[in-house]
Amino acid sequence: MSSSPDSRPLVGRHILICRPEGQDRPLAQHLQSLGGQTYSYAGIRISACAHSPETRYHLQHLAQYQWAVFVSRNAVEFGLRASEHFGTWPSQVRCVAIGKATALKLEQAGCGPVLRPQGSEDSEGLLQAQALQDLEGQRVLIFRGQGGREALAEGLRAAGAIVDYAEVYQRQAPSEDPGELRSMVHSHQLSAICAMSSETLHNVLEAFGLECLSGLCSIPWLVPHPKIAAVARQAGIQQVIESPGSELEAVSGALINFFR
């Protein structure tokens, strides 16, 4: 018995997923189950980084913190792996996640219950959490990649917290050449491109080169946050699809609604 059109609403759609190698598979399989044809290009490379003396010190003294904030799923993966070298996770340290997917990864690792934003899944949304309004004298360790925004730390310090960083991974531009994907851009074969961060978006535009810029800007791009959408528009992308988060259902739902 064949599937109904409603059960495979992405039939005929060719979607490029620009996630780190290995992290593209869940979304690819999900979109394929809905009839989409997917392609992958690692628009950003994520890997463990050498830990600074400060990060090693903070991990060695993890038990002195009341809160551990994880800014992404990568922060969970590399942060928990790094902390294991210094003993078991202290039960009194409460975990905080920027978004639903990050919280789920923490819970799957046995770090629940996890505090996460109830509104927008970003630093600003997290800072609205009632539990983080009065942190006078409390210590917070933020797990993140090297570099990044300071808004979260500034907001926590404004609430009275003592904030440190554990930088546990690095982001790098892709080394792989897009190859045949360039010809798909030139021949208008791609229906949409998925990019989960502003850095990924810029990396893809640069990797494909100026000869593809016009074609890339004419393709709809899906991004999971209004700030990334603003970056996309500033880069010249003509159609931007905003999904309410980076979870599989959020991304596929936004694509389906757009193509309808």
Helices and strands as residue ranges (DSSP letters): G 5-7, E 14-17, H 25-33, E 37-40, E 45-48, H 53-60, G 62-64, E 67-70, H 73-83, G 84-86, E 94-97, H 100-108, E 114-115, H 123-126, G 130-132, E 139-145, H 151-158, E 162-172, H 181-186, E 192-194, H 198-208, G 210-212, H 213-218, E 221-223, H 226-234, E 240-242, H 248-259
